[in-house]
Amino acid sequence: MTSSNKTVVINRKSKSALTVVEPGQAGPPNELTIGTVTVGEPGATITGIAPNQVLNLVLPVTARHVHTQATAASTWVINHALGGYPSVSVVDSSKTLVFGSISYPSTSQVVVNYSAAFSGYAFLT
């Protein structure tokens, strides 16, 4: 029995090549398990040698700011380090969603005005 080799060009600039030969006998099926899942610069790595490999994931950081308005007020001035113009959700001290008028004086400040004073939390994302 004879087999023929085939060359497939992968990168034309560096002329890297991969030699492809007729497949041999199939090995055991690969078992890919989830390893570590962390937060940081997004990425993934696979460690180990087939048939036992581990997929490690790095998920992106989700920017979020929680503002506590401890003193009842009808105007909330919220300074944050998120940059830009984040979405704002506000709940009162009873955790009831409250809607107000939102303005963005700068990319690091949000002002929310209400018809009545109350205390609670603002969630910026």
C-alpha positions in Angstrom: 0.0 0.0 0.0 1.4 3.4 -0.9 0.3 6.8 0.3 1.0 10.2 -1.2 2.0 13.3 0.8 0.2 16.6 0.2 1.5 20.0 1.1 -1.0 22.8 2.1 0.4 26.4 2.3 -0.8 28.1 5.5 1.0 31.5 5.3 2.0 32.8 1.9 4.4 35.5 3.4 6.5 33.1 5.6 5.9 30.1 3.3 5.0 28.0 6.3 3.6 24.7 5.3 1.9 21.7 6.8 2.4 18.3 5.3 -0.8 16.2 5.3 -0.6 12.4 5.1 -3.2 9.8 5.0 -4.9 9.5 8.4 -3.8 6.7 10.7 -5.9 4.8 13.1 -8.3 6.9 15.1 -7.3 7.5 18.7 -9.7 7.8 21.7 -12.2 10.6 21.7 -11.0 13.9 23.3 -12.5 14.9 26.6 -12.4 18.7 27.0 -13.3 19.9 30.5 -13.7 23.4 31.8 -10.8 24.4 34.1 -10.5 27.9 35.5 -12.8 30.8 34.8 -11.4 34.2 35.7 -12.0 37.8 34.9 -9.6 40.0 33.0 -8.4 40.5 29.4 -10.6 38.1 27.5 -9.1 34.9 26.2 -9.0 31.1 26.3 -6.3 28.4 26.6 -6.4 24.7 26.2 -3.9 22.8 28.3 -3.1 19.1 28.5 -2.6 16.5 25.9 -5.4 14.7 24.0 -7.5 12.8 25.0 -7.6 14.7 28.3 -7.6 18.5 27.8 -8.8 21.5 29.9 -10.3 24.7 28.6 -9.4 27.7 30.8 -11.4 30.9 30.2 -10.8 34.6 31.0 -14.0 36.6 30.7 -14.1 40.4 30.2 -14.5 42.7 33.2 -18.0 44.1 33.3 -17.8 47.8 34.3 -20.3 48.6 37.0 -20.7 51.3 39.7 -23.1 51.1 42.7 -24.0 54.5 44.3 -25.5 54.5 47.7 -27.7 57.6 48.4 -28.0 57.3 52.2 -29.6 60.8 52.7 -33.0 61.3 51.1 -32.7 63.8 48.2 -34.6 64.7 45.1 -31.4 65.3 43.2 -28.7 62.7 43.2 -25.2 63.6 41.9 -23.3 60.5 41.1 -19.6 60.6 40.4 -18.1 57.5 38.7 -15.0 56.2 36.9 -16.7 54.3 34.2 -16.2 57.0 31.5 -18.8 57.8 28.9 -22.6 57.8 29.6 -23.6 54.6 31.5 -27.0 53.2 31.8 -28.7 54.1 35.2 -31.1 52.0 37.2 -32.3 53.3 40.6 -34.2 51.6 43.4 -35.4 53.2 46.6 -34.6 51.8 50.1 -37.5 49.3 49.7 -35.8 48.0 46.4 -38.6 49.4 44.3 -37.5 50.7 40.8 -37.8 54.5 40.5 -37.7 56.5 37.4 -36.2 60.0 37.2 -34.8 62.5 34.8 -31.1 61.7 34.0 -28.5 64.1 32.7 -24.8 63.7 32.1 -22.8 66.9 32.9 -19.6 65.0 32.1 -18.3 61.5 31.2 -17.6 61.0 35.0 -20.8 62.3 36.5 -24.5 61.5 36.3 -27.3 63.7 37.8 -30.7 62.2 38.5 -33.7 64.4 39.4 -36.9 63.2 41.1 -40.2 64.8 42.1 -39.7 63.8 45.7 -36.7 63.1 48.0 -35.8 59.5 48.9 -32.8 57.4 49.6 -31.7 54.2 47.8 -29.2 52.9 45.3 -28.2 53.7 41.7 -26.6 51.0 39.5 -24.5 52.3 36.6 -23.4 49.9 33.8 
